[in-house]
Amino acid sequence: MIENVMKQTGLIAIGETGLDRVCTADIHQQKLIFELHLEFAENFHKPLIIHAVKSWNDLTGYFRRTKVPFVLHGYSGGIELTKQLIDLGCYFSIGKSVLGITPRYSEAIQLIPLTSLFLETDDSHSEITEIYRQVSNIINLPLEELKLQISENFKNLFF
């Protein structure tokens, strides 16, 4: 089934996939499925959209072993984790958690290279405009410049 989906035009990424140590699904089963998704991403040269909950130690091993781009969905990590993930070449998608910002999260966001940044609403009721405004303020970049940068990031990664 995945092979058929991968051949469809318009498919730009695989995911959301990843590891979640809080949910009730068996972590070994999650790893098997994630590895299958990773294999398809490598074979078809597609980025992976990553869901990670209390599983960074597991995932960073995969990030080190492959050249597939990883987009960290709903990212809300701290300073040290952010530095580590930047060094691994990850992309960061910031969502509603930015609206309840803490100083440590604000500092972590400021570390993210502009060329590695995406913004999202996911399934929250937050407006994307709120998220853009908040990130614009945090990184001290005019809103229009942020919009252009995110658009450029999207083109560079997915096309």
N, C-alpha and C positions, 0 to 999 in steps of 0.2 A: 504494500500500500504506500509506504513512504517513497519507494522508488518512483511510483507513478506520480505522486504529488510533486516530487523533485523535478520532474520533467515539464511541469506546467510553466507556461510563460507568466511572468509577473511575480514569481516567487523570489523574494529578495533576502530571506533569512530563515533560520530554523529556530523555533521556540514559541513560546517560552519553555525552556527546559532547564534542568539543573538538579540540585539536591536540597532537601528540606528535612532537617533533623527534628523538627517539631511535629510534623504531620504524622499520621499513623501508618503510612506506607513504609514497607520494609526498606531500609537504606541500601541493602544489597540489590534489591530489585530496581531501586531508583538508579543506582550506579550502572547496572546493565543497560537500562533504557537510555541513560545519559550517554554512555559510551557508544551506543548505536546511533544516537543523534549526532554525536561528534564525528563518527565515521562518515555519515552522510554529508555533514558539513564539509569535511575535508575533501571527500570525493567530488562534491559539486561546487566547491569553492564558495560557500555561503557562510556569513557570520552566524553566530549563535547568540540568541537572546537568553540571558542567564537569570534563573530564579535561584536565589541562595538564602537559606535560613539556617543559621548556626552551622554552616558547612564550608566555610572559607578554607579551612585547612585541607579538606578533601579536594576542593575545586582548584586551588592554586597549583597542585600537582599536574592537573590536566592543562592548565594555562601555560605551564612551563614546557610541556611536551608537544604542543601543537602550534601551528602557525595560523590557525583559523582565528579571525577576530571575535572577541567576546564583548557583548554589550551587557553590562550589569544592570538589569531591570530594577527599578525602584531602589536604587542605591542609597544607603543611609549610614555607611560605615564611618569609622573614626579616622583620626589623622594617620596613625601607623599603618592601618590596613589600606588606606587610600594610597599612601606612599608605595607600599608593596605592590598594589595592583597597577599603579602607574608604571612602575618598573617592568611589569609583565606585559605592558602594552594594551591594557584593557580600556574599553570605552565605558562611560558612566552615564546612565539615564536617571535623572533626578526627578522625583515625583512629589506627591503631596507632603511627604515628611519635611520638605523645605519650608512649609508654611508654619510649622511648630519648631522653628530652628533653635538649636542650642549653640553656644559659642564654639564648642568642639566640632560640631557638624559644619558650622559656618567656615571654620578654619580648614576643614577637610575639603570642602567644596572649592575654596580658594586655591587649593593645590592642584586641582584637576586642570590639565592643559585644555585650552579652549577648543582645540582640534579633536578632543576626545569626549566632548560633552553633548548630551542629548537631554531633552526634557519631556515629561510625560504626565498624563493624568491617571493612567491605568483605569481602574474601575471606581475611582473616587468621584465624589460630586464636586470636586474642586474644578475651577475653570483653569484652562491652560494659561490664560492671560495672567492669572494670579501667580502662577508658578514662574512664568517668564519675568514678571516684575520683581518678584522676590530674589530670584537668582541674579538678575541685573543689578540689584542693590548690593547683594552679597559680594559679587565679583567686581563691582564698580565699573561696569561696562554699560554704555547707553543701550537702551532697549532695542533700538533698531539695529545696532551692531551685533547684539546677541542673536537676534532673529536671523540676520544674514549668516552668521557663523554656524548656527544650528542647521540652516538650510544647506550650507556648503558641506558640513560634516555628513549630512544625510546623503548627498550626491556622491561624496568621496567614498563612503563606506559601502553603500548599497548599489551603486551603478558603475 
